[in-house]
């Protein structure tokens, strides 16, 4: 028996393994080098003043003192940002862009760990947190599908009754189900890294806005608006208005984020978060006067949608707190 083919195969396999290991080590070292470069270029830009987590997409948010940054959004007490969402009979997402009453839906955790949803004129709906099994549906957001658990007929009836919209379902984005892949987004996929995913957020896992940007807008409005009109996750003080536009990376505590894109604003900003009633054309009308993109290619994608705040994705998980110092890197 000749051992030569076996020896050659072993050598080839060994070479292939060595190349794979070397390649992996190269990319690991490159990531470490870039991380160290960012560490050296971070500068203090402000402080965290507010942290918001929205259990139900388009529902009222939780105003928190602390939350954990995860690869798919903020988490607090086992509840993740936009972990529940209402869909219609075609499995398309339903938001306050059209169903404005959604902004009046509040949520809380009860002592037994269930999420309680309350809305005007409705009994409390309790749904389990941390679902591990159930009927899996493909929920659609902006042309992409993501897996979710159906929360059952009682929850569906509650949603349909409150919105006066038949055949609604409530779904839950469990951690282990397949998420929407950012790189597969038809419009912004080229901005994502391989493997980055998102739950029921529109696109970026986070939205950050500076207090100065909001104050600058309010100085131009007859009727001031609040941060709740823009549904941010993180509000920052201590920087100039729209300074967040130029931040490439952000560090808060041990958590790190990468700027994905400026946030385009829609009609949802015109819905009063306290009443669910549309306030007219503001603040969109005023924002269009001074917050239009100057990038011609981007303008073709977004039309006359103004920009306000920045969408972020996770670079490194960690805990963030109100009062934490915010650092930014411009490269």
Secondary structure, DSSP 8 states (H G I E B T S, - for coil): ---HHHHHHHHHHHHHHHHHHHHHHHHHHHHHHHHHHHHHH-EEEEEEEEEEE-SBTTS--EEESEEEEETTEEEETTEETT-EEEE-TTSBEE-TTT-GGGGG-EEEE-TTS-EEEE-TT---EEE-SS---S-EEEEEETTEEEEEEE--HHHHHHHHHHHT-TT-EEEE--TTS--EEGGG-TTTGGGS-TT-EESSSSSSSEEEEEHHHHHHHHTT-SS---GGGTT-SEEEESS-TTGGGG-SEEEETTEEEEEEEEEE--GGGGB-TTT--B-SSTTHHHHHHH-----HHHHHHHTT--EEEEEEEEEE-EEEETT-EEEEE--
